[in-house]
């Protein structure tokens, strides 16, 4: 069985799709990246078993823009996280077929948790390796098809506040003297999803904005809508099931709400949601059936987005550009005492039972010991008219995204997290002092304590460069 089935939406002939020089144009397309049965779904921390059923297709959803001189591409990939090398391989294929350089292509994982993880070296398994090997082709196919679908177009954007579905999952809690982290240490004042008892206050803000980028043909026919929302994922899945989560549900529902044709591509990108989820810990707990909650949230956001999209003033945009930078940041590697603890705590070779939390972090400690001392972290920014889009390869906290927007370097800005690679959670230096899951050293959280400060500053520098100010 082949690792993926690819399905391209709206493919039309190259000669028919090209717009004339200096004319604003856009194209959209998708490709399916459905894994075969048996591929492991485990992550660095999670233990999810193997693929046993496809609940709904996971896809790459792509948009390409051109002003006749410069092209940029945006694409979301229904995956939890994707290694730099996989994105780099996809960009190489995209450039070979379209001429669009990698610096002009922002590729971002949606962070649905119901897919195999696109992390190189995560699992020693032939089916998993085959999945990773095929992923660059699946990503590139959607962008290449979107480029072939370029047509004279109009674009516009707007946003609205949707606070009901976003809640900070990190809380200051009581009883810190008795709460232990996986390493047996106490004293952390913040916990992730700590339950409903002993809560003091959230440890950070939320970004309630749902940003909408809409593209239409010159005849006002919908081509695509890309949403951007800072909700980590919804979950509530059955073990072994593959799903695009609310990202996919929104993408399908917005097409129905707009009564769009089969060529239309709906897209939902993940904003800055590293510390955000849909659980309101101040409200009574409620049980949902598998997939029920993600269905409700995806459809609710689409229903509320449609009237906003219909009011957007679409027009041509001559300014299209892109910039990028690469930061060299330190990795938080374990010291000798932590390595000794990990060797004593780790599960023995061939261990088949579910790992305890200390065993998971012992494994992660030993994995981090072999990491390089530094990591190259790529940041990207794309401009379309007075809209700027930033790509950051981390699980970015809401406060960082809000600060980037608040700088107002562009009239309109949104951030796509988990873009161009994967370098784990990005807590602020202050959040590191408070502790909690997102700060625990592992492959899912390994950059230096000051990484957020440096990445935020670099993102603002990119926006300034892009603006020409």
Secondary structure, DSSP 8 states (H G I E B T S, - for coil): --S-----SS---HHHH---TT--EEEEEEEE----TT-B---SS----B--EESS--EEEEEEEE-SS-EEEEEEESSS-B-HHHHHHHHHHHHHHH---GGGEEEEE---SSS--B-TTS---HHHHHHHHHHHHHHHHHHHHHHHT-EEEEEEEEEEE-GGG-EE-EEEES-TTT-B-TTS-B---EEES--SSSEEEESS----EEEEEEEEETT--EEEEEEEE---------TTEE--HHHHHHHHHHHHHTT--TT-EEEEEE-S-TTEES--TTS------TTHHHHHHHHHHHHHHHHHHHH---B----EEEEEEEEEEEB----HHHHHHHHHHS--TT--S---HHHHHHHHHHHHHTS-SEEEEEEEEEEETTEEEEEESSEE-HHHHHHHHHT-SSSEEEEEESBSS--BEE--HHHHHH--GGGS-BTTB-B-TTHHHHHHHHHHHHHHHHHT-
